[in-house]
Amino acid sequence: MEAREWLAVNALPGMGALRIHQLARRKPRWPEGWLAALPSNAASALRLWLEHPERSPLQETVKASLAWEQGAPNRHLLHRHHPAWPALLDEIDDPPAVLWAQGDLRALKGPKLAMVGTRKPTSDGRANAQGFARELARRGWCVVSGMALGVDGIAQHAALAAGGSSIAVLGCGVDVIYPARHRELHEQLSQAPGGLLLSEHPPGTAARPAFFPRRNRIVTGLALGTLVVEATEKSGSLVSARLALEQGKELFALPGSIHNVQAQGCLQLLRNGATLVRHVDDMLEELQQWASTFLPGPDLSGPGLSEPGAEPPASSAVEAPDEAVPDTLLNALSTTPTPIDVLVQTSGESVSGCQQRLLMLELDGWVAQQAGGWVRLPRP
C-alpha cells in the first residue's frame, strides 16, 4: 500500500487508530482483504473511492495531503510501508495510520528517548533539561517531546543546539505553531539538520485540548524510555509516564526536594518504581538490553543521524562571534529567559566571568536581558 491508500483508510468513517491497527496486523490483501474485513459503512466508503474516486468524499482529503507533501522537499507522509516508518510505533496498541512529517527524516534513525516535564520548571529543572538533552545528543540519542512550554521546549532546544536530533510530536497540524512562543523552535525543527515535526493530524488542524493526551502515546511510543524531569502531582507529564509503562517502556525520573512542588510528581513516580536517574549513564545502563538493535555503534561519533562514513551534520547552534566565547554559554540560551545562576552552572563560568561575557555578547547584539534572565537574539 502506498501513501494514497493509507490516507484513504485513515479517513474511513467509523474507524480509528486502534481498529485500523488491529486490521493491518492481519496483513489483508489490498484491496480485497480490506473490503472483506471492514465494517459495512467503511467498506462501502472505500469501495466508492476505489471505483469512483472523484465522487468519494475521501478523495478531497487524499488529494490535499498529497499536494501538501509535494509542496516542499522536507514534507513527508509516513505509514507502515514507508522506509522511514519507526518500527517501535507498531508495538503500541493504537499507532497512527498516517503521520504527517516535516523536517529531517534522519531524526527517526537510531535510539530515541522521550523527555517530558512541567511547563513551569525551576532553575534546577531547566538546567537538568538542558544538561540531559545535550548529553543525550552527544551520545547519539534523539530527544523526543511535544514542543510544549517548559521542559519539552528547553530539552528540544538544547538537543538541536548541541548538534543532535530532536522530534516533536504535535497536537495540531505540523504547519501550525503551537504554542505561539515556540515559533523559533518550530522553525528549527522544520529546517535544522536532525529536527523533525510529526503529527497524526492533517496540516492546518488547529490545536485542541483532546489532542494532547493522544499525542503523548506517540511521544512515548517512538522512544525506548521516558525521562520525567520535573512534574507536579497533577502534571500532564504523568500521563506520558503512565503510557510509557503501559507500552512496556522504561520509565525514568529525576529526584527533587520534598519541598519543591514541581518535584512531587517525580517523587511519586520514584515511590511507585520508576528508575531514579542521577546522570545519563543511569538510563543507558537500563537500556543495554536494546543495544544490538537500537543503540549507536562504537564508530558513531556524531549525533546518530548520518550514514556510516558520512560527515556528521553541522550543529544548529548559533556560532560564537569570538573563539573566546564558549559555545556552552550560547547553547544554554534560548528565546525563554534563563537566570544567571543556571547559566553559571551550565557554562562552567564563574559568576563574574559569565556576567562579563554576557555583557560582551549583549553589546554585540547576540543576547539581551529580560525579566527572568537572559535570552538569545537572532544572529546579527
N, C-alpha and C positions, 0 to 999 in steps of 0.2 A: 504494500500500500504506500502511496505517495502522500505528499502534504495535502493535496486537494481532497483525497478520500478521508483522511483523518479530520480535516476541517469539517467535512460534511457529517461525519459520525459525531463529532463533538457538538454539533448544532442540532442533533436529532431531538425531537420533543420527548419528554418523559424519561430521558436518560440522565446520566450524570457520571462523574469520575468513577465512582465505585462500580456501577453497573457496566460501564464500558470496559473497565479493567477486568472484571470478572469474565466478561465475554472474550476479551482479547487474549486472556491467558489460555483459552481453549484453542487458540490459533485456527479459527474457522477460515475456510477458503473465501477469498473475495471475488465477487460479492455474494455468491450463492449461500455460503455458510452463514454470513451475517444476516441476510434476509430471512433465513430459516430460523435463526436464533433470537432475533429481535422481537420485542413486543409488537403487537399488530400495528399500533399507531406509528411507531418508529419505523417499522418495516415498510409501511405504506409511504411514509415521507422519503425514505431512502430510495425506494423503487421509482417514485416520481422524479427524484433528482437524477437518477441513473438514466432514465428513459427520456425525460423531457426537462433537462436542467434549467432552461430559461423559464419554465413555468413553475419551478420549485422555489419556495421562499429560502431554501438553503443556499441557493446559488449566489445571492447577493452577499451573504456572509463569506462564502468561499472566495469570490472574486475580490472582495475588499481586502482580505488578508493576503492574497497572492499579490495584489497590486502594491500593498504596503511593503511586502518583502522585496519586491523589485525596485522600490524607491531609493534604496541606499545599500552599499555593499556590506554594511555592518548589521543588516537586519536578517533575521533567520526565523524559520518556522521549524520547531523541533517536535519530533514524535518518535515513537519507539523504534521505527525503522530508519531513523536518521543516524548517520555515523557518529554524530556528536551527542546523541541522547545519553544522559547519565544513567547507567545501569542500576545504580542504587535506588533510583526512584521506583523501579519496578518491584522492589521488595516491600513497599508500603501498601496498605490496603486500598488506597484510592488515589493513585498518582494521576496527574492531569493527562488528558488525551493529547493535548497540544500545548506547547509552551511558545509564546512569542518572545524572541530573544533579540537584544540589541547590544552590540559590543563585540568583544573578542571571545570567540568560542574556545580558544585555547585555555581559558579560565576553567573549563569543565574537565580538563585533563588533570591527573594527579590527585592527591588526597585533599580532602576539604574538612574544615572544622567550623561549626556554627558558633558565633559569638553573639550573645544577646544580653540585655540588661535594661536597667531603668532609663527613662528619658531625662532624669534629673540626677546625674551621678555626682558624687562628692569629688573633691580633688583627688583623693586616692583612687576612686573608681575610674576617673578619667585617665589618670596615669597608668593604671593597670590595663585598661582597654587599649591604650596606645602601645604600651610595652609588650603585651602579649601578642597583639596583632603584628607588630614589627618583627618580633622574634619568629612567629609562625611563618611570616613571609620569607624571612631569611632562611628558614629550614625547608622551604619549598611547599608550604601548605597554603591553600586558598582559604580566605576568610569569607564565610557565608553569613549574611544577615539580612535585615529587612529595610535598611536605609532609614530607619526611624531616627528621631532626635535622640540625643544622649549616647549611650554605649554603642548602639548599632552604627551610627554615623561616624563616631570617633574611631572605632575599630576599622571601619572600611577606609576612611581617610588615611589612617596610619599604614594599613597594608599596601595601598597604592603608592603612598609617598615613599615607602621603603623599596619600591620596585617590584612588589609582589602582585598577587592577583586577588580579586575580590568579586563576589557575586552578590547582587542584591535581588531579592525576590519581593516583588511589589504587590500591594493590594489594590492595584489600579492598572491601567494600560502602561506599557513601557515608555510611552511618549508623554505620559502625564507626570509632572513634577510634584511629588507629594512626599513630605511636607515642602512647602514653597521655599523654606530656608535652605533646603538642600539642592538648590539649582546647580551650584558648582560641583557638588558630589555626583549628581545625576549626569552632568556633562562628562566628568572624569570616567565614570563607569561606562559611559557610552563610547568614549573616544580613546581613552588611555589604554596602552597595552596591558592586558590582564584584567581589564574591567568588563563586567557583563551585567546587564539587566535582564531579569526573567519575569514573566507573568503568565498566568493561565487565563487572563482576560484580554480580549482584543484591544488593539490600540484605540485610544480615545475613551476608554472606560474610566469613569470618574471613581475616585476612592470612596468606599463605603465601609462603615463600621463592621459589617458582617464579613467583609472580605479578608480582614486582617488575621483573625484566628485561623481561617482556612489556609492562608498563605504560609502560616507557620509550619504546617505539615511538610511543605516543600522545602523550607529552610532546613529543618532537621533531617528530612529525607535525603537531601543531597549530601549530607555530611556523615562522617564516621562517628562523630561525637559532638556534643553541645557543651559549651562553656558559658555558665551564667556568671557574669562579672559582678553585678550588683543588682539587687531586686528587693522591693518591699514585699510584705506578706501577701499582698493582693496584686502584685505586678503581673502584667500580661506575659512577662518572660517565663513565668511559671507554667503557662500554657505550653510554651515551647519545651520546657523541661519534661512535662508530662508526655507530650507527643514523642520526644526522644526515647523515653523509657518504653512507651507502647510500641515503638518501632524496633526495639531491641538494640538501641544505640547506647553508647557510653554517655553518661551524664557527669559533668564536672562543675564544681562551684568554688569560688574564691571565698575564704573565710573573712569575716569582718568583725568589728567591735560589737558587743552586745548592746551598746548604747547608740549604735548607728541605725536609724530607721531604714536606711537604704540597704542595710546588710541583713535584715531579718529574713527575707525570702531565701537568701543563700544559706543562712544558718539553719533554716528549716529543712532545706534540701539535704544539707550535710547530716542533719539529725536522722533523716529518713534514708540515708545510704548513698547519697551522691559522693563521688570521689573528691576528696579535698585536694586542692591544687595550690602549690606554692610557686611553681615555675613551669615552663613549657615541658620540661622533661618528665614531670609527673604525669602529664597527659600522654606523651609519646610512649612512655613505658606501658601504659594500659592498652595502647593501640597496636602493640607489636604483633598481635595475632593477625593483623591485616597486612603485615609487611610485604608478603610475597605478591600481593595483588595491587595495593594502593599506594604504599609508601614510596617516596623517591629513592632511586638507586644511588649508590655511593658516588657516581660520576656526575650527579646533578648539582651544579654549583649555583644556579640562578634560582628564580622563584618558581621553578617547576612548570614553566609554560612551553619551553622550546623543545623541538625535536632533538634527538641525540646529534651532537656535532654542531648544532646551530648556536649562534650567538645569543646570550641571554638578552631579553628585552631591556631597553633603557628604563631607568627609573622615571616614574611620573612625578617625582618631587620637583619643586621649584629649584632651579640651580642656584647655588650660593653665589652672591655677587662678588665675593672675595674668598680666596682659598683660606684666609684666616678665620672665616666664619664657618663653624662646623655644621654639617648637614643636619645633625640631630636637633639643633635649635629650630631651624626652619621646619623640619619634619614634624616637630611637636606642635606646630601651629596650624590652625585651620580658620574657617570663617566664624567659628564659635570661639568666644573669648576663653583664653587659657590663663589661669592665675600664675603669678610669678613663681610660687613655690612648686607648682607642677613642672614648670619649665626648668627650674634648678635641678629637680630630681631627674627629669628625663634627659637633659642635655649633659649632666655631669659637671656643669659650670658652678662656680661659687655665686652667691647672690650678687655681689658687686660686679663680677665678671659678666654674668648674664645680663644685668641691667645695662652695662656699658655696651655690650654687643647689640642689645635691643635698641638702644639709642642710636647707634650707628645705622642699623637697619631701618629705623624709622626715618632718619634723615635722608636716606637713600630711597625712601618710598616703598620699602619691602613689607613693613609691618606697621601697625597702628595700635594704640592703646585705647580700649573701650571699657565701659563698665563691666567689671568682672574679670578683666585680664587683657591679654594681647591677642590680636588676630593677624593672620597673614593676608596681605593685599595681592591683587593680581599683579603679575610681573610687569614692571615698568618697561 
